Amino acid sequence: MDSPRESLATICATKPIATMLCENSEAARHELIFDQTYYALRQIVGKEGWKSLRQEVMADDAVLGDCLDSTRLVGPQNIPQADPACYIAHMDALTDKYKARLTGVPLEEASRPIDDHIALQQNLIDLGFLTQAQRADGVYGEGTRTAIVKWQQANTSSPADGFISDTDAAHIASMAAGLPPPAGQQQAEPTTQSTGPTSRPNNQSSSSMWLLLLVILVSCGIFYYKKTKNNKRLSETRSLVCDEIFRQKLNLQISRNQKITQDIYGTVKTDLWVREIGYFIQTRIDGLINARISNVKDRQQLRAYAINLVEQVSSDPLPVHVPINSYVSDPTVFDIRMNPFDYELHCALLLKQSGWDAHATQKSGDQGADVIARKGNVRIVVQCKLYSGTVGNDAVQQAFSAQKFQGAQGAIVATNSTFSQSARQAASATGVLLVHHTQLCGAAEELYRHAVQSHPATHDAIDSSS
């Protein structure tokens, strides 16, 4: 490897990102894809610009800290565990950012699949322009750039800039395979041709040979173009799948928490969760994949990637804290053991933190509204259900009645549990929103936006009613 970067083998034991890259080949591949763009920019800015480019990349690398989970410590030194899916998403974003600076041949080179880069480096080794000691790894450091310049000086009339264009790539591959250079490629030094009678080629045989070679090159070009286009489409689709899964992370965490249960014997039941994953993939992911990918095998691989990522993302703990010591109900911290009124206070506090003027009403008996919240001239009511079982449609009817009684613009039922089918049907008919309490603030904002859009005058108005 002619890359100046530190070897992963020397840092795997102490650095969480490097440890993850050593164990996850897909994440490591996306790291190499970024390196292609980075080393292309390195060649453009020259040695005088290397330091500032490196400092810029190091500053951007700070975003990768989002992918470290401090609650999951691994290894003898208890280092945080890195999330491969998060790392891939961030690394692809950085690649796109830096690749936007490239044009022409540098962009051609940076967009080439990593396997092709490795093959071209091996060709340069076989042709003697790159030494055996400089292993073909797909990264074009100083050694590889020097070898490319030497090859260009010996075999092309183009400027020796150290970049491999698509045309140069085909030329190098042909030379390594012992074939004549592709059509349109000329040697830098003209060869001397004999005019003696014994050296005249058979025009018909020569024409046939060049025609065959042209057909081969055109076929190779078409294959290469399709392969490059397919790889780009796969990468883009994988990014869309990743974005959708992370966008639904909280919903997936809630669903997994609710659907993986234990029976009375202590046996963990996962059937409902497996079915839920299938439903999520079918309704949210298959459409993204099928609209862009036609190859059945590629579709299956992307689907398997999505299922694995869903399992990883949903396994993260919900954003709640469970005290270790003897339990005392506290409305500021959700716990399944808290008393129902503290749960109502907890819901009110969540809304207050989101900018609402909210208060719990249990002791004042406001016709079924556990929490009343106001923002500007918009008022909503909330039914809060701390349940170990399923919440039924009676909670929806209570919330709807409270909305009418209070003259509120919307109603929500918030719970730590799940809702019955009849509750969802009643909610659909009445417009009441059904949410897990971690989704309460988002649902309240949805009602607020709807009220403002329906009646713009309520946007900045102050509600004078009490």
N, C-alpha and C positions, 0 to 999 in steps of 0.2 A: 504493500500500500504506500503510495507516495503522498498521502494526505498528512498534513501536520497535526491533525487532531489527535487527541490522546486515545490510545487503544482501549476499546471497551473491555477487553480482558483484564486490564489493570485496575478498572474502577467499578466493576460489577458488584464487588462485595461491599462497597461503601456508598454508592450514589444511586438513589432510587430510580431515576430515569434510565441510567445505564443498565441497572439490573433488569428493568422491564424490557429494554431493547435486546438484552442478551437472551431473554426468555420468550419474546414475542417477535417472530419473524416478520409479521405483517407491519408492525410498528417500525421495525428496523428498515424495512423496504421504503417506507414513507420518509424516514430520515435520509436515506440515500437519494431519494427523488429530490429532496430539498438541496442536498449537497450538489447535485448536478447544476442547479440554478446558481447556487452560491459560488461554485468554482468557475462558472461562466462569467459571472460578474467580476470575480477576482482577476480573470485574464483581461477583462476590459479596462479596469481601473489601474492595472499595473502595480508594481511593488510599492510605489509611493502612495497608493490608495488602499493597500491591504489593511493597515492598522485601523483607519476610520471605518472601513467596511466591517471588519471584525467587531469593533465596538458597537456598531449599529445592530448587528445580529445578536450580540450578547444582551443588549438592552431589550430587544424584541423577545429574546428567550425567556424573559421574566414571566411572560404569560403562561409558560409551561408549569409554573408553580400552582396554577389552578388544578392541575391534574394529580396533585399529591394529596392523599387521604391520611391526615394525621391521626385518625382513629384506628387505622390499620397499620400496625408496626410489624415488620418482618426481619428475619435474620438476627444474628447475635448482637448486632449493634442497634437494633430496634429502629430501623430507618422507615420512613413512611412508604406505603405502597403506592405505586404510580398506576393510573388508569390508562390502559392502552388506547381505548376508544377516544378518550378525551385528548390524548397526545396526538393521535392521528388527525383528528379534526383541527387542532391548533397548528400542527405542522403543515397540513395542506393549505391552511389560510396564509401562513408565512410564505410558503412556496409561491402561491398566487401573487402575493404582494411583491416579492422580489422579481418574479418572472415578468411582471408588467414593465420592467425597465429594459427588457431584452427585445431586440428586433433582428430581422434578417437571419444570417447564419448562426449567431449565438442562440437565438430563439429556437432554430431548427435543432441545434445540438441539445439544448436543455429539455426539449420536448420528446427526445428519443427515449424509448424504453430502456431501463437500466440493464437488461440482459444484452441489448445491442451494444451498449457501451463496454460491457465486459468482453464481449466477443471482439470488438474493434481493438481493445487493448491487447488481447491475446494475439490478434493478427499482427499488430506492431511488434510484439515480442517475436513471433515466428519470422517476421521479415527482417529482424535485427535492428530495428529502430528503437526498441525499448528493451532493457536488459531483463534477464530472467529473474533477477532479484526484485524487480519492481512488479509485484503481483497484480494481476488483472482483477480489480475490485469495483470497477465502474466509476471511480472518483478520479477526475482529471486534475491532479496536482502538478507541481513544477516538472517532475520527471516525464509525465505523459505529455504535457504541453511542449516540452523540448523535443520529444520524439515526433510529435505531429509536425512541428516546424521543419525538422530535418526531412521528414517524408515529403512535405509540400515542396521544399526546395529541390528535391531530387526527382519529383514525379509530376509536378504541375507547373503551369505558367502563371497561376493565380498568386496573389500576395500570400506570403507565409505568415499568417496571423495566429496560428496555433489552434484554430477552430476547425472541427470536422463538419463540413456541410453534408447534406444527404448524398450529393454527387460524389464527394470525396469518400464517404462511407462505402458506397458501392464499388469505387475504384480499389480501396484498400482490401475489401473482401475478395474481389476478383484476383488481385495480386497474390493474396495469401492462399487462394485455391489453385493458383497456377494458371489462371485464365488470362486472356488478353484484356487490356483495360476497356471499360464500357465505351459505347459509342459517344464521340464528342470529347473524350479524354485524350490528351496528348502528353507524351513524355517531355520533360523540360529540355533534355538534350537530344537533338535529332540523331537518328541512327544512320550509318552509312549503308547505302544500298548498292549492291553489285549490279553492273549492267551486262554481265556475261550471259551467254545463252542458257547456262545451266541454272541460273538463279531466277528465271522468270516463273512466276506462279501461274498455275492454271486458273484463268479468270473465272471459269464456271465454278470450280471447287471453292475458290476464295469467296465468291459471292454467296455460295450456299452456306459456307461456314459463318460469315458475318450475319446472314439472315437468321440462321439458327441462334447465334449469340444474341442478336437483337430481340428475338422472340423470348429467349430466356430472361434477358434483362427486363423487358417489359412485364413479363409474368412476375418476376421478383419484385419489381416496383409496385405492381398492383397489390401483391400479397403484403408487402411492407406497409403500404398506405392503409390497407384495411386493418392490419394488425394495430397500427398506431392509433387509428381512429377508434377502434374497438376498445383499446386500453384506456383512452381518454374518456370514452363514454362510461366504461366500468367505474373509473375513478370518480367521475362526476355523480353517478348514481349512488355509489357507496357514500359519498358525502351527504347527499340528500337524505338517504336512509338514516345516517348517523344524526343529522340535524333533527329529523322528526322524532327519533327515539329520545334524544335529550330534551326536546321540547315537551314531551309527554312524561318526563321522568317522575314528577310528583304523582301523577295519576297511576303510573306503573307501580311505584312504591306502595301506594295506598292499596291497590288491587292485590298485589302479592301478599301484603300484610293481612288482608281480609280473607284471602282464598286458600292460603296454606294453613291448615288447622290440624288439631290432634283429636283422635277419637277418645273414648273413655278409657281405652287401654294404653294410651300414650303413643299410638302409632301415628306418624305424620302423614296427613292426607294431602296429596298434591294434584289430584285429578282436576279440580276446579281451576287451579292456577295454570296447568298445562293447557286446558281448554281456553283459558283467557288469553294466553300467549298466541295460540292459533287464531283466535278471533282478532286480536290486535294486528297480527301480521297480515291477515286476510283483508282487513278493512283499512289499515293505515299504510302498509308497506308494499303489498303486492302491486298496488296500482302504480307506485313510484317505479318499481322494477320493471313491470311488464310494459309500461309505456315507452321505456328507453332501451330495453334489452330483449333481443329476439332469440338468442341462443339459449336452449334449454339448460345446458350445463352451467352457463354463466348465471342464469336465473336461480338455479338451485344453490350455487355457491353464495350468491348475495343473500338469499333467504336464510341460509344457515348462519351467515355472518350476522344478520339482523336478529335471529333468535338468540344467538350467543350474547349479543350486545344487550338485548332486552333483559336477559337473566342477570348480567353484570350490573346494569344500571338499577334495576329494581331491587337488587340485594342490598343497596345502601340503606342505612337506617333512616327512618322518618325523622324530621327535625324536631324531636321531643326529647326531654330529659327525664330519666327515672331515678329518683334518689336512692342511694345505697342504704342509708340509715333508716331507722324506724320512720314510717310514713306519717306526715302531717299534711292534710289537704291545703293546697296553696293555689289560689286562682291564677298566679303568674306563671305556673309551670303545669302543663297538662300531664295528668296521670290517670290511668283507668280507675284508680282507687279513690280519686277525689270525689267530694260530695256533689250532688247535682247543682246546688246553687253556686258553688265555686266554679263549676263548669260553665254556668251562664255568665259569671263574672269574667271567666277566661275568654269567652267569646267576645264580650264587650271590650275587654282590654285589647284583643287583636284588632278590633275595628278602630279603637282609639289610636293605636299605633299607626294605622293607615290613614289617619286624618279625619275620622268621623267623631262627632259628639255622641257617644254611646253610653247607655247605662242599663243595668239589669233591673227588671221590674217585678221579680217574683213576689216580693213582700207588699207590693202595691196593687197586684191583681189587675193588670191592664188587659183584660179580655183575651188571654192566651198568648200575649207577646212576652216572651222571656227577655228579649233585648229590643230596645227602640234606639235607632241611630239616625242622626241627621248630618247632612253636609249641605251647606247653603240652604236652599229651599226644598231639598229632596229628603224625604223620610222613608225609612224601611223598617220592617219588623223581622225578628229572627226567633224561631223556635229552636231551642238547644236540647238535644236528646243524647244524654250519656247512657249508652246502651251496651249490653253484652250480647243482645240478640238483634233481630232485624227490626228496623223502624217501619211501622205500617202507615196506612193512608190517613189515620186519625190525626197524625202530626201535621199532615199537609192541610187537612180541613181546618185545624186550629190556627195554622199560620195564615191561611186565606181569610178566615173570619177576623183575625186580628188586623190584617191589612185593611179590610173594609171598615172596621171600627175606628182605626186610627187615621183613616184617610191617607194611608201611606202609598208611595209609588211602587213598592215591590215587597215581596216576602221571601224569606229563605228558611229552610230547615237545615240546621247544621248538626252533624253527629260524628262520633268516633267510629261508628259501625257501618252497616250497609242498609239499603232500602229494599223493601219488598216490591214485587212487580206491580201490585195494586197501588202502592205509594207513587211509583213512577207514572202510572197511568193518570192518577189524580193530579199530579204535578203538571203533566202535559196539558190537562184540561183547564187548570186554574192559572198556570203561569208561575207557580211557586218554584223556586230553584232548590234543588236537593244537592248538598255538598258535604264532603268531609270537612271538619273544622279547619284543616290547614288550607282549604280552598275558599274560606269564608270571605277574606278581604277581596280576592279576585272577583267573586260573585257579586259582592256589594258594589264594586267599581263598575261591573257590567250593568247593574241596575241604574247606577248613577248616570252613566253615559247614555243609556236608553232614555232616561227621563229628560236629560238636558237636550238630546236630539229631538225628542217629541215636543218639548216646551222650552225653547231656548231662553226664555225670560227667567227660568229658574237657575241659570248657570252661576251668577254671582250674587243672586239675591239673598238676603238674610231672612230666615224664617222667624217671624215674630211670635208665632204660636208656641205654647208650652205643652 
